[in-house]
Amino acid sequence: MEAAFQDLLKAYRLEGKFREKSLIHDWPQLVGKTIADRTTSVFIKDQKLFVKINSGPVKKELMMSKSKVLALIDEKYGAGIVADLICM
């Protein structure tokens, strides 16, 4: 069943969009409860992950661990989905 779904995504060239939507959906599991609770919006545009955080200290912590978060994203969703992380 999973193979058929993957073939369907390839046929319609939707693999990238599916991985982007999966990343946005899985954001709380990826970064943990502390950051997820203070995240108000997450979206991807032009291979940049935009994250709006409503806490200054949490935003600074996320920016300090930016490379670790990008590495986790590449590992879980594949390279090329997100090239940069922007905290707002």
N, C-alpha and C positions, 0 to 999 in steps of 0.2 A: 504494500500500500504506500509506504513512504517513497519507494523508488518511483512509483507512478506519479506521485505528487511532485517529486523533483523533476521528472521528465516534463510534466505539464508546465512547471515554472520556467524550464529551459526553453520549451517550445514557444511560449509567449514572452520570453525575455523579461521575466519578472523576478528573477533571482535576487537582484540587488535591492529592489524595493521591498521584497519580503524580508530580507535580512535587516534592512533599516527599520521596518515596523517591528520586527522581533526585538531588536535592540531597545527601541523606545519602550516597548511593553515590558521588557525584562530589566529596565533601569533600576528599580528598587532591589532586585536580587543581586545585581551587579555591584552596586556601591554600598549596600547595607542600609539599615533602618534609619540611622542618624541623618545621613545625607538625603535619603529618599523622603523623609518627613519634611525636610526643609526645601525640597524641590517643588517649584510651582509649575514649570513647564519644561519640556524636552522636545527638541525637534532637530532634524538634520536638513541642511541646505548646502549644496556644493561641497560635499564631503567634509563638512564641519558640523560637529555636534554642539548645538547651542543648549545650554542648561541655565535656567533662571533659578537662582537660589535666594531665599529671603533672609539669610543669616550671613553676616559679614565673616565671622570666624569660620563657618563651614565652607563658605566660598573660598577663603584663603587656603584652607586645608585641602580642598579639592584641586585648586590650582597647583599646590605644592606636590600633589601626587598625580598630576596630569599624565606623566609618562607611564605610570603604573596602570592607570585606568585605560589609556590607549592600548597598552600591551594586552590587557585583559580582553578588550573588545576585539583586537586582532586575533587573539587565540580562540575566542568563542565563536565569533561571527565571520572570521576570515579577513585577510588583509584587503585594504582598498575600500572598505565601507566608510571609515572615518579617518581623516588625515589630521584633524585638529579638534581640540576641545576648547570651547569658548564659554566662560562663565559670565553670566549677566546678573 
